[in-house]
Amino acid sequence: MSAFSYKALDSNGKMVKGVIEGDSERQVRSQLRLQQLKPVAVAESAEKITKPRKGFNLEGLFKPRISQADLCLITRQMATLVQSNMPLDEVLTATAQQARKPRIKSLMLQVRARVLEGHSLAYALGDFPQIFNEMYCSMVKAGETAGFLGTVLEQLADYTENSQHTAQKLKGAMIYPIILTLLSVAVIGVLMIFVVPDLVGMFNHTKQELPALTKMVIATSDFFAEKWWTLIVGLVLVLVGWQQLLKSPERRKVWHQLVLKLPFISGFVVAMDTARFASTLSILTSSGVPLLDGLRIAGEVLTNLRLREASKEVAITVQEGGSLHRALDQAEVFPPMMVHMVASGEASGELENMLARSALTQQRELDMSLDNLMGVFEPMMILVMAAVVCTIVFSILMPIIQMNNLVA
């Protein structure tokens, strides 16, 4: 069965739109007539979601994706319905019916179609890797195998909510610095383009030698007024060049290693990645996924290549018979607190709980690192702006003082 989008007229002559499941266009039209609707147009859903193609896919750049909020919502709905002992196909049907967005409804109907064909839910979700990642599918597979799919889906919903909350918090924390930066650039641009030329124009008729600082400010002002577009072109070229430079895994790894040595930035990156790593590994192991598979999957959620490489080394050490906490300690990139908590979890037999606590600790460390980073960035921007304004003021005052001295 496939998802079809339709346009139809109800009994009052009002046009209605929606997505419905059916074997063929003819069957869909029959279903609509049974619902007292007069079909106007029926076609296979344009929101159909397929596996991403390898290589450059222009269509994928403009095709909308399901947000974290939508993913969390459908996961929570499936968890609630599964825990109420509703059959899986009815769970997927109800989830599709409750969806307001045609794309989500089409997605859930396609998943249901695969389940009705005899596939497991994990296999059906795995056909859409751009939405349901490997961790998601592995947890669902473990839940289906162990017989507690509802509990696993509940954990996935909690994890997705926490990830969404963290992302929103990061975006919210960046709003003020971005506004401050744009405001600083705008103020300095207005001063250099409109204010400085008028103020220094009175020095043009004089034959005295202007101070070097004044000449530099005048030259900068002329550049901003006449060749401002070169800054935009240069910025675009730098961004494109930087993106192309980091396409190479070797160069990107070197950059990521350098990031881990930068003050303030390194603490933020480590806290963010290790919190995600510990949380993912905790959910996977508590869902019945073997530790080695959990380490492999959890390592994929790390964004820093150096940390990801370290997670692979940890998996190799554990596979060779070493303990998890010693493997983390030997990697020398994971926080000491995380290593100690994992060691306590292995000793007490509560590794999953200690990993969850470690993730919470790293999340708090992330919040502190973010606060420290913003606490340093904001006064630095104010100081930079103050320094630029003072430079402009001094460049104007110095010729005036020289003229007064000559008159005296």
N, C-alpha and C positions, 0 to 999 in steps of 0.2 A: 504494500500500500504506500501511496505517496501523498504529499501535502499539496493541496490545490488552493489557490487564492480565487475568490469569487466576488462579483458584484451582482446584487439582486435587488428586486423591489419587494417591499413587504406589502401587507394588506392595505396599508394607508398610502401606498405609492411612494414611500420614502426609500431612497437608495441606501443600501447597507453593504458593508464590505466585511470580509473576514477570511479565515483560513480553515479548511475542512479536510478531513482525511478520506481517501477513496482509492478504489482500484483503477478507475478510469474517469475521464471527463463526463461520460454519459451517466455513470453511476452517481457522480457528484451532483449532476443536475437533477437526478431522481431524488436524491436526499434533500436537496433544497426545496423541491416541490412538496415533499412530505412535510416540510417545516413551514408550509404556507408562504414560500418565497418564490418569486418569479425570476429565474436566473437570467442575467443580462450578459455576463461575460464570465467564463470559467477557464482558468489556465493553470498549468503546473506552477507551483509557488515560485516567484522570482526570488524569494528569500531563501531558496534552497541552499543548504550549507554542504560543501564538499570538502574533501581532503585538500590541503594546500599543495600546489604543484611545486616541484623542485625548481630551483633557479629563480630567475627574476619573474615575478608575477605581477603585471601591472594591474590586473583586476583586483588583486588582494590589497593593493594600496588604498583603493577607494571604497572597498566593501566594508560596511560597518561590522563591528565586532560586539560580542556580548560583554557588558561591563561586569566588574566584580560584584556590584550590587545585584545585578540580575542573576548572576551565577549563584550568589549566596541565597537569593530568594527561592530559586527553583530547587536548590539543594535542601533548604529548610522545608519546603513543601513536600518533597519526596520523602524526607526523613519522617515527617509527621504522618503521612499517609501509609508508609511502610510499617511504622510502629503500630498503626491501627489494624494491622493484619489484612489490608486490602491487597488483592492480587496485583502483581507488578504491572500488567498491561493497563489495568484500571488506574493505577497510580500515575502512570505516564499520561493517560488520557485526561485525568483530572488536572494534572499539572499544565498540560497544554491548554485546556479550557480556561484555566485561571489566568493564563498569560495574556497581557494586554497588547504586547508587541507582536506583530505577525512573525517576525524573525524567530522569536523564542518559541512561539507556538509551532512554527514549521520545524524547528530543531527537535522539539519533544515528540512530534508526530513521526519524524524520521527515526528517532531512537526507538519509539514504540514499534514501528514497522520491522525493525531488525530483531527486536525481542520476539515478536510474533513469528518470525521466521525460524525461531529456535535458538537464537544466540543468547548468550548471557548479557546482563546489563553492562558489565565491564567491557565486553567486546563491542557492544553497540556504542558505548560512549567513546571507545578508542578510535572509532571512525571519524571523530571530530577532534583531533589533537590540538587544534588552534583554540579550542574552548576548554576541553577537559584534558589537562596535562597528564603526564605519566604517573605522578603521585596520586592524582585523583582516581585514575583508573585502577592503579594497584591497590588502593585502599578499598575501592568498591569490590574488586575481585576477592580480596581477603575477607571482606564482610560476607560476600555471597558464599564463599567456601566454608567459613566458620558458622554461618547461620545467624549472624547478628548484623544484617545489612542496615537496619534502621539506626542502630547505635553508631555505626561507622559514618553514615550520612549526617547524623547529628554532629559528630566530631568535625566532619568536613565543613559543615555550615559554620560552626564556631571558628574554625581556622580561617575560612574565607572572610568572615566578619572582622576578625582581628587584623588580617592583612589589609582589608579595605580601610579600617580605622587608622592603621599606621600610615598608609598612603595618603589619606586625607589630612592627617596631622602634619605630614611632611609638606604637603602642598600649602596648608594653612600657615605653616611656619615660614615658608618662602615668600608669602605675599608681601609682608612688610619690607624685607630687604629688596625685593624687586621694585616695589614702589619707590623706596628711598633711592635706589640706584637710578631709576628713570628720572626721578625728580632732580637729582644732582646733575645728571647729564643735560637735562632741559635747561636748568638755571645757568650752568656754565656755557651752554651753547648760545643762550640769549645774550649773556654778557659779552661773549667773544664776537658775535655777529652784529649786534645792534648797539650795544653800549660803548664798547671800546673804540670803534671807529669814530664815533662822534666826539668822545673825550680827547682822543689823541690828535684829532684834526687840527686843533689849535696850535699844535707844535710844528705843523708842516711849513708855515711861513717863516719860522725862525731858522736861523743858520747855525744854531748851536748843535753840538754833537749830543745825540740822545744816549742815555745809559743803555748798556747792553741788555738789561732786563726789559726795558721799554721796547727796544727793537725786537726782542724775541716775542713779546706779547703781541706787538703789531703784526709781525710776520705770521704768528699763529692765527690771529684774527682774520687776516687776509685769506689764509688757507681755508679756514672754516667758511668764510663768506663766498669764496669762489670755487673751491674744489671739495665741498662737503661730500659730493657724491662718491669721490674716491675712497672715503672712509667706509661707505656702505659696501662698495665693490670689494675693498680689501677685506672687510669682515666676512663677507660671503665666501671669498676665496680661502680665507684661513679656516673657516668652518668646514668647507668641502674638502680642503687638503687634509685637515685633521681627521676627518671621517675616513678618507681614503687611506691615510697612514695607519689608522687603527684597524683596518680590515685584516691586516696580517696578524695571525695569532701570536707570532713571536714578538712583534712590536707592541701589541696590546698587552701581552704578559709583562713586558718590561715596564710599561706605563703603570700597570696595576701594582707591580712591586714597588714602584716609586710612590704611588698613592699611599701604600701602607707605611711609608716612612715620613709622610708629611704630618706636622703637628696639627692637632684638632681634627683634620680630615680623616686621619687613619683611625682614630677612636670611633668616629662616626661610622665608617665603612665596616670595620670589624664588628661593632655592636649590631649593626643592621643585618649583616650576612650571617653571623653566628646565631643570632636570635631566630632567624628563619630556618637555619640548619637544624638547631636543637628542637624547634617546634615541629618541623616536618618529620624528623627522626622519631620523636616521641609518639606522634600520631601513627606513624607506620608500624612501629614495634608494638604498640598497644592494640593495633588492628590485626595482629597476627602475621605481619610481613616479616620474613627472616631478616636478621640484623644486617647481613651482607647486602641483601637487596635494598634494605632501607638506607644503608650508607651510600649506595650507588645513586639511588633516586634523590636522596636529600642533598647529595653533592651537586646535583644538577640545578638546584634552586639558588646556588651561590653565584653572585654576579661577578665577583672578583676572581680572575683566573688563577692567581696565586693561592687563594683559599680553596678554589676548586681542585687544584692540583694537590694541595695538602690533604683534602678529603679522600682523594684517590689513594694517596699513600697510607692514610689511616685504614681504608678498606683492605689494602694489601696486607698490612700488618695484622689486622684482625683475622684475615683469611689464613694467615700462617700460624695462627694460634695465640697471638698476643691479646692482651686485654684492651678494651676500648679506651680506657683512661690513659694508659701508657702510650697508645698510638697517638692520641690527641696531644699528649705532652711532648712526644718526640717531633711532632710537626712544627712546634714552636711558633704557631700563629694563632692558635685558639686561646681565649682568655684563661688565666689560671683558675678563676672561680668556676668556670665551666668544667675544667678538668677535675677539680676537687669534687664537684657535685656528681659528676659521672662516676668517679671512683667510689663515692659513698653509695650511689645507686647500685653499682655492681656488687659491692660488699654486702648490701642489705637485701639484694634481690628485687629492688624496686627501681630498676633503671628507667622505666617509662615515666614514673612520677618525678624522678630527679631530672630527667631531660626536660620535662614540662616546667619544672621550677627554674631550671637553668635558662630556658627560653624567656621566662618571665623576668628573671634577673637581667638578662641581656637586653630585654625590651626597656627596662628601667634605665640601664646604662645608655641605651640609644637616646632616650628622652633627655638624659643629662648631657650627653655629648651634643645633641641638637641645641639645647639651651645654651651651652658654652659657646658653640660655634656662632649662634646668632648674637650672643652677648659680646663677642669679639668683633663680628662683622659690622654691626650697627655703629659703634663709636669710630671704627676705622673709616667708614664711609663719611661720617660727619667730619672727621679730621682731614680727610682728603679734600672734601668740598671746601672746608675752611682754608686750607692751604692754597687752593687754587684762587679763591676769592681774594685772599690776602696778597697773593702774587700780583693779581691784576691791579689792586688798589695801590700797592707800592710802585708798580711800573708807571702809574699815572702821577703819583705824588713826587717821585724823584725828579722829573724834569721841572715841575713847578718849584720845587725847593732850589734847584740850580738856578732858575730864572730869578728868584728872589735874592739869591746870593749875589748874582751879577748886578742886579739893580742896586743892592746895598753897597 
